[in-house]
Amino acid sequence: YIDSNNGNDSQDGLSQQQAWKTIQKVNAMLFKPGDKILFKSGCRWTGQLHPQGSGAEKRPICIDKYGKGALPIISQENLSGTVITLQNQDQWEIRNLEIDGGSDKSAEVVGGIRIEATTAGRVLHHFVVSGCVIRHILGTVKSYESCAIWVGVPGWDNKNGLTTGFDDVLIENNRIYRSDRTAILVWTTA
């Protein structure tokens, strides 16, 4: 559990009463199959989420909200890059978050949710992005990687790109507001 108002990173994060406070704490942890990363409804975080680990078949790692109220918001504000990144990982579900790309960065790549394989050399399985609101993806229109939801293999023409793919990708019921270059892109040449 993560609660930006009442959490504390010195706690264990295993209950609402022992919630963590920051994204940095989440980024420092290695998650295992079946784990849940739950952000408190109505709370807001600034930064970029890069959780570590992979799930297993029928035991994905889930990012979701808990509690009633507005979707939890993660905003990168003035930071460059992507709000949520999964890299060379599989068996993940991302649900019920509001993702904000922050300020206009017209000369840079800006992303909302990025699922990428850079060195996997294999098929990555099971990704769900559902019920999210993604806004203000205000990056360069010169790069297809400025994207609200991006699933792919950068450098598709190199050795890894030719041997890497994705299976079981579900993107549903998301709302995207203002993504300068691309809303949703799923691609690989494998």
C-alpha positions as CSV (number, residue, x, y, z in Angstrom):
1,Y,0.0,0.0,0.0
2,I,1.2,3.5,-0.8
3,D,-0.4,6.6,0.8
4,S,1.2,10.0,-0.1
5,N,-0.7,11.8,2.8
6,N,-0.3,9.4,5.8
7,G,2.3,6.8,4.7
8,N,5.8,6.3,5.9
9,D,8.6,4.6,4.0
10,S,10.0,3.1,7.2
11,Q,6.8,0.9,7.5
12,D,6.4,-2.5,5.8
13,G,3.7,-1.4,3.2
14,L,1.7,-4.6,3.8
15,S,-1.5,-2.9,5.0
16,Q,-3.3,0.4,4.8
17,Q,-2.1,1.2,8.3
18,Q,1.5,0.5,7.4
19,A,1.5,2.1,4.0
20,W,4.6,3.5,2.3
21,K,4.6,7.2,1.3
22,T,6.8,7.6,-1.9
23,I,7.3,6.2,-5.4
24,Q,11.0,6.0,-4.6
25,K,10.3,3.3,-2.0
26,V,8.3,1.3,-4.6
27,N,11.1,1.7,-7.1
28,A,13.6,0.3,-4.6
29,M,11.7,-3.0,-4.1
30,L,11.9,-6.2,-6.1
31,F,8.3,-7.5,-6.5
32,K,7.4,-11.2,-6.9
33,P,4.6,-13.1,-8.6
34,G,1.2,-12.3,-7.1
35,D,2.3,-9.0,-5.4
36,K,0.0,-6.0,-5.5
37,I,1.2,-2.4,-5.5
38,L,-1.9,-0.4,-4.4
39,F,-2.0,3.4,-4.5
40,K,-4.5,5.2,-2.3
41,S,-7.4,6.9,-4.1
42,G,-7.4,10.7,-4.0
43,C,-3.6,10.9,-3.4
44,R,-1.0,12.4,-5.7
45,W,2.7,11.6,-6.3
46,T,5.4,13.4,-8.3
47,G,8.0,11.3,-10.0
48,Q,8.4,8.3,-12.2
49,L,7.5,4.7,-11.3
50,H,9.9,2.0,-12.4
51,P,8.9,-1.1,-10.3
52,Q,11.2,-4.1,-10.5
53,G,10.4,-7.9,-10.9
54,S,8.2,-10.1,-12.9
55,G,5.0,-12.0,-12.2
56,A,4.3,-15.6,-13.3
57,E,1.6,-17.3,-15.3
58,K,-1.8,-16.7,-13.5
59,R,0.1,-14.7,-10.8
60,P,0.8,-11.3,-12.3
61,I,2.1,-8.3,-10.4
62,C,-0.8,-5.8,-10.2
63,I,-0.6,-2.0,-9.8
64,D,-4.0,-0.7,-8.8
65,K,-5.8,1.7,-6.5
66,Y,-7.4,1.1,-3.1
67,G,-10.1,3.1,-1.3
68,K,-12.9,5.3,-2.6
69,G,-12.6,8.6,-4.4
70,A,-10.7,10.0,-7.3
71,L,-8.1,7.9,-9.1
72,P,-4.6,8.2,-7.6
73,I,-2.4,10.5,-9.7
74,I,1.2,10.0,-10.7
75,S,2.7,13.1,-12.4
76,Q,6.2,13.6,-13.7
77,E,5.7,17.4,-13.8
78,N,9.0,18.8,-15.1
79,L,10.9,15.5,-15.4
80,S,11.7,14.1,-18.8
81,G,10.9,10.6,-20.0
82,T,8.0,8.3,-19.0
83,V,5.8,8.3,-16.0
84,I,5.6,4.4,-15.7
85,T,8.2,2.1,-17.2
86,L,8.4,-1.7,-17.3
87,Q,11.6,-2.9,-18.9
88,N,12.4,-6.6,-19.8
89,Q,9.7,-7.7,-17.4
90,D,6.5,-9.7,-17.9
91,Q,3.2,-10.7,-16.2
92,W,2.1,-7.2,-15.1
93,E,-1.3,-5.4,-14.8
94,I,-1.7,-1.7,-14.5
95,R,-5.2,-0.5,-13.5
96,N,-7.1,2.5,-12.3
97,L,-4.4,5.2,-12.2
98,E,-4.3,8.7,-13.5
99,I,-1.0,9.3,-15.3
100,D,0.1,12.9,-16.0
101,G,3.0,13.7,-18.3
102,G,3.4,17.1,-16.7
103,S,4.7,20.2,-18.4
104,D,5.2,20.7,-22.1
105,K,8.6,19.3,-23.3
106,S,8.3,19.7,-27.0
107,A,12.0,18.8,-27.7
108,E,11.9,15.6,-25.7
109,V,10.3,12.2,-25.7
110,V,7.5,12.1,-23.2
111,G,5.5,9.0,-22.3
112,G,2.7,7.8,-20.0
113,I,3.1,4.0,-19.7
114,R,6.0,2.3,-21.4
115,I,6.4,-1.4,-21.6
116,E,9.6,-2.2,-23.5
117,A,12.0,-5.1,-24.2
118,T,15.6,-4.0,-24.7
119,T,17.6,-7.1,-24.0
120,A,15.0,-9.8,-23.5
121,G,15.6,-12.0,-26.6
122,R,12.4,-13.8,-25.9
123,V,8.6,-13.4,-25.9
124,L,7.3,-11.3,-22.9
125,H,3.9,-12.4,-21.7
126,H,0.7,-10.9,-20.2
127,F,0.3,-7.1,-19.9
128,V,-2.9,-5.4,-19.0
129,V,-3.4,-1.6,-19.0
130,S,-7.0,-0.9,-18.0
131,G,-9.2,1.8,-16.6
132,C,-6.4,4.5,-16.6
133,V,-6.6,8.1,-17.4
134,I,-3.5,9.4,-19.3
135,R,-3.1,13.1,-19.9
136,H,-0.6,15.8,-21.0
137,I,1.8,13.6,-23.0
138,L,3.3,16.8,-24.4
139,G,6.6,15.7,-26.1
140,T,8.3,15.9,-29.4
141,V,6.2,14.9,-32.4
142,K,9.4,13.8,-34.2
143,S,9.5,10.5,-32.2
144,Y,6.9,7.7,-32.2
145,E,8.0,7.0,-28.6
146,S,6.2,10.1,-27.4
147,C,3.2,8.0,-26.6
148,A,0.5,7.7,-24.0
149,I,0.8,3.9,-23.9
150,W,3.8,2.3,-25.7
151,V,4.5,-1.4,-25.9
152,G,7.5,-2.3,-28.0
153,V,11.1,-3.0,-28.8
154,P,13.3,0.1,-29.3
155,G,16.0,-0.6,-31.9
156,W,13.8,-3.1,-33.6
157,D,16.3,-3.7,-36.3
158,N,19.1,-4.9,-34.0
159,K,19.7,-8.5,-32.8
160,N,17.4,-8.1,-29.7
161,G,14.6,-6.5,-31.7
162,L,14.6,-9.4,-34.2
163,T,14.2,-12.1,-31.4
164,T,11.9,-10.3,-28.9
165,G,8.1,-10.1,-28.9
166,F,5.0,-9.7,-26.8
167,D,2.1,-12.1,-26.2
168,D,-1.2,-11.4,-24.4
169,V,-1.3,-7.6,-24.4
170,L,-4.7,-6.1,-23.3
171,I,-5.2,-2.4,-23.4
172,E,-8.9,-1.5,-22.6
173,N,-11.2,1.2,-21.2
174,N,-8.5,3.9,-20.9
175,R,-9.1,7.6,-21.5
176,I,-6.4,9.6,-23.1
177,Y,-6.4,13.4,-23.2
178,R,-3.8,15.3,-25.3
179,S,-1.0,13.0,-26.4
180,D,0.9,15.1,-29.0
181,R,2.3,12.3,-31.2
182,T,0.7,8.9,-30.5
183,A,-2.0,7.6,-28.2
184,I,-1.4,3.8,-28.2
185,L,1.3,1.9,-30.0
186,V,2.1,-1.8,-29.8
187,W,4.8,-3.1,-32.1
188,T,7.7,-5.5,-32.6
189,T,9.2,-7.0,-35.7
190,A,10.0,-10.4,-34.1
